[in-house]
Amino acid sequence: MRKLLKQTLGVRVRSIRLARGLTQEALSDRMKADDANFSVESISNIERGKSLPGLDTLHRMATALEVTLVELLDIEETDAKRPERVELEARLCYLAETLPDDRLKMAVSQVEVLVPEV
C-alpha cells in the first residue's frame, strides 16, 4: 500500500509540475525560496515513487506548484489509473483553467465530439 501511495503521489506531483510547464530544477528553485535546501534529486525521487515526503515538504511543494495541499494530495481517484492517464488528465484540467470563457466553450465542444455517447 505504501509503495502504491508513493508511486501515485509521484505521478501526481510530476503531472502538476508538467502541466505548469516547470522543470524539476525550476520547481526546486521555487521550493528553495523558503530558504530550504531542496534538490532536483529529491524531486526526482518523489516523482519516481522512491521517497514519500513529509507534510512540511508537501506543503512547500504545493505552494511552489501553486495548488492547495488538498489538490496536491487528491490522489484517491488516480490510484487505479495508469500514470500516463493521470498526467494527461491533470494537463487537460490545468489547460481548461487557463482558458478564457469563449475558448473554454470551444474546447468543451471539441472534446465532446471525441466522447462516445453515453
Secondary structure by P-SEA (a helix, b strand, c coil): caaaaaaaaaaaaaaaaaaacccaaaaaaaaacccccccaaaaaaaaaccccccaaaaaaaaaaacccccccccccccccccaaaaaaaaaaaaaaaaccaaaaaaaaaaaaaacccc
